[in-house]
């Protein structure tokens, strides 16, 4: 299986380069090369200017990440972030100036994760959720696209949207009050975290700034988000 280029949710937005599971003889750089070659054949779907690399369980060092960065640069694309569950890969990415994030946040000592012990990880939804779509997962979910009005996403953990959130989002639907909702543009019809409910803001989102919704003293509060998702839970 080759890597997949996931287009952004809107013109000029960032996209994702998703690596398959690290099986077989192909290296990450070779998989990226194939994905770019395939994308170049789609004249009606040009590559986005920026891509995040979703590397799952790959162990990537500085040399490999630089090779990926240089190969993307040859196609006019900037590598902007790495999402990986391997700590060494995240250290290597930070060393060359990339934003990094683990697939799942660390929880405070004694906190119980949603679902069974060692329970579900991060679910990946590739593509926009449109009106009438309903997505529900036990753990956290990362949507690589928009959540349009009329669509609903529910998660036992965090709801993370690499795009515009304009539908309904419910994080911590199993009672997790530490869950957060993060989006590049956070303008939903309704927000829910655990049992708390709030309407989305009506003003325009701040330019170039992702936002997060979290539960503070029993009420949902919106704040600027850090540039790496998912966010670590509050201490």
C-alpha positions in Angstrom: 0.0 0.0 0.0 1.3 3.5 -0.9 1.1 6.7 1.0 -2.0 8.8 0.3 -2.2 12.6 -0.2 -5.3 13.9 1.4 -6.3 17.3 0.0 -7.2 20.2 2.2 -10.8 21.1 3.0 -10.6 24.5 1.2 -8.4 26.4 -1.2 -5.1 27.3 0.3 -5.5 25.1 3.3 -3.1 22.4 4.5 -3.4 18.8 3.5 -2.1 15.5 4.9 0.4 12.9 3.6 -0.7 9.6 5.3 1.8 6.8 5.4 0.4 3.2 5.6 1.5 0.8 8.3 5.3 0.2 8.3 5.2 -3.2 6.6 7.2 -4.4 3.6 10.5 -3.4 2.2 9.6 0.2 1.0 11.0 3.1 3.0 9.0 6.1 4.0 10.9 8.2 1.5 10.0 5.7 -1.3 6.3 5.7 -0.3 6.3 9.5 -0.4 8.0 9.5 -3.8 5.2 7.2 -5.2 2.5 9.3 -3.7 3.8 12.4 -5.3 4.2 10.6 -8.6 0.6 9.5 -8.4 -0.6 13.0 -7.4 1.2 14.6 -10.3 -0.9 12.6 -12.7 -4.1 14.3 -11.4 -4.1 17.6 -13.2 -7.4 18.6 -11.6 -6.1 18.0 -8.1 -2.8 20.0 -7.6 -0.8 19.4 -4.5 -1.5 21.7 -1.5 1.3 24.1 -0.6 1.6 22.6 2.9 1.3 19.0 4.1 1.4 17.4 7.5 2.9 13.9 7.6 0.8 11.3 9.4 3.4 8.6 10.1 1.6 6.3 12.5 4.1 3.7 13.9 7.0 4.6 11.6 10.4 5.3 13.3 11.8 8.3 11.3 15.1 9.9 12.0 16.4 13.3 11.1 18.0 12.0 7.9 14.7 10.4 6.7 12.6 13.4 7.6 15.0 15.8 5.8 14.8 13.5 2.7 11.0 13.7 2.8 11.2 17.5 3.3 13.6 17.9 0.4 11.5 15.6 -1.9 8.3 17.6 -1.1 10.2 20.9 -1.7 11.0 19.6 -5.2 7.3 19.5 -5.9 6.7 23.0 -4.3 5.3 21.6 -1.1 6.3 22.5 2.4 6.3 19.8 5.2 4.7 21.6 8.1 4.1 18.9 10.8 4.5 15.3 11.9 1.8 13.3 13.7 3.4 10.1 15.0 3.1 7.8 18.0 6.9 7.2 18.1 8.6 9.7 20.5 12.0 9.4 18.8 10.4 10.5 15.5 8.8 13.5 17.2 12.1 14.5 18.7 13.8 14.2 15.2 11.0 16.3 13.7 11.3 19.0 16.3 15.0 19.1 15.7 14.5 20.2 12.1 11.8 22.7 13.0 8.6 20.7 12.4 5.5 21.0 14.6 4.8 17.6 16.2 2.0 15.8 18.0 1.3 12.3 19.3 -1.9 10.6 18.1 -3.3 10.5 21.6 -2.8 12.9 24.6 -1.3 11.9 27.9 -3.8 11.9 30.7 -3.4 13.0 34.3 -2.3 10.3 36.8 -5.4 8.3 37.9 -7.6 9.5 35.0 -9.5 6.7 33.3 -9.4 6.7 29.4 -12.7 6.2 27.6 -13.4 2.6 26.7 -11.7 -0.6 28.0 -8.2 -0.6 29.5 -5.6 0.1 26.8 -8.7 1.0 24.8 -9.2 2.5 21.3 -6.6 4.8 19.8 -7.0 7.6 17.3 -9.6 7.0 14.5 -8.8 8.7 11.2 -11.6 10.0 9.0 -10.3 10.9 5.6 -12.5 13.4 3.8 -15.2 15.9 4.6 -18.3 14.9 6.6 -21.3 16.3 4.7 -24.9 17.1 5.8 -26.5 13.9 7.1 -23.3 12.2 7.9 -22.9 10.9 11.5 -19.5 9.7 12.8 -19.1 8.1 16.3 -15.9 6.6 17.7 -15.0 5.2 21.1 -11.6 7.0 21.4 -10.5 10.2 19.8 -11.0 11.1 16.1 -9.0 13.1 13.6 -11.1 14.4 10.6 -8.9 15.2 7.6 -11.4 17.6 6.0 -14.4 19.7 7.0 -17.4 18.9 9.2 -20.2 20.6 7.2 -23.5 22.0 8.7 -25.9 19.0 9.2 -23.0 16.6 9.9 -22.3 15.3 13.4 -19.1 13.8 15.0 -19.1 12.2 18.4 -16.0 10.8 20.2 -15.3 9.3 23.6 -12.1 11.3 23.6 -11.0 14.4 21.6 -12.5 15.7 18.3 -9.8 17.0 16.1 -10.6 18.6 12.7 -8.0 19.4 10.1 -10.4 21.8 8.4 -13.6 23.8 9.2 -15.9 22.5 11.9 -19.4 23.9 11.1 -21.7 21.0 12.1 -22.1 19.4 15.5 -19.2 18.1 17.6 -19.4 16.1 20.9 -16.2 15.3 22.6 -16.0 13.1 25.7 -19.4 11.6 24.9 -18.8 8.9 27.5 -18.2 11.5 30.3 -14.6 12.5 29.8 -14.5 16.1 31.0 -10.8 16.5 29.9 -11.7 16.0 26.2 -11.3 18.9 23.8 -12.5 19.9 20.4 -9.9 21.5 18.1 -10.3 22.7 14.6 -8.6 25.0 12.1 -11.8 27.0 12.0 -14.2 26.3 14.9 -17.6 27.6 14.0 -20.0 24.7 14.8 -23.7 24.8 15.1 -23.3 23.2 18.5 -20.5 22.0 20.8 -20.8 19.3 23.5 -18.1 18.2 25.9 -19.2 15.5 28.3 -22.6 16.8 29.5 -22.0 20.5 28.8 -23.6 22.1 25.8 -22.8 25.4 24.0 -23.7 27.1 20.8 -20.9 27.9 18.4 -19.6 31.5 18.1 -21.1 33.7 15.4 -18.1 36.0 14.8 -15.5 35.3 12.2 -12.6 33.1 13.3 -9.2 34.7 13.8 -7.1 34.5 10.7 -4.4 31.8 10.7 -5.2 30.6 14.2 -6.6 27.2 15.2 -9.1 27.2 18.1 -9.9 24.7 20.8 -13.0 24.2 23.0 -12.4 22.8 26.5 -14.4 22.4 29.7 -13.5 25.0 32.3 -15.4 25.1 35.6 -18.3 23.3 34.0 -18.6 25.6 31.0 -17.3 25.2 27.5 -14.6 27.9 26.7 -12.9 28.7 23.4 -9.2 29.6 23.3 -6.5 29.7 20.7 -5.0 26.2 20.1 -1.4 25.2 20.1 -0.1 24.4 16.6 0.3 20.7 17.4 -2.7 18.3 18.0 -3.9 16.4 19.9 -3.2 18.6 22.9 -2.0 17.1 26.1 -4.7 17.0 28.8 -4.6 19.6 31.6 -2.4 18.7 34.6 
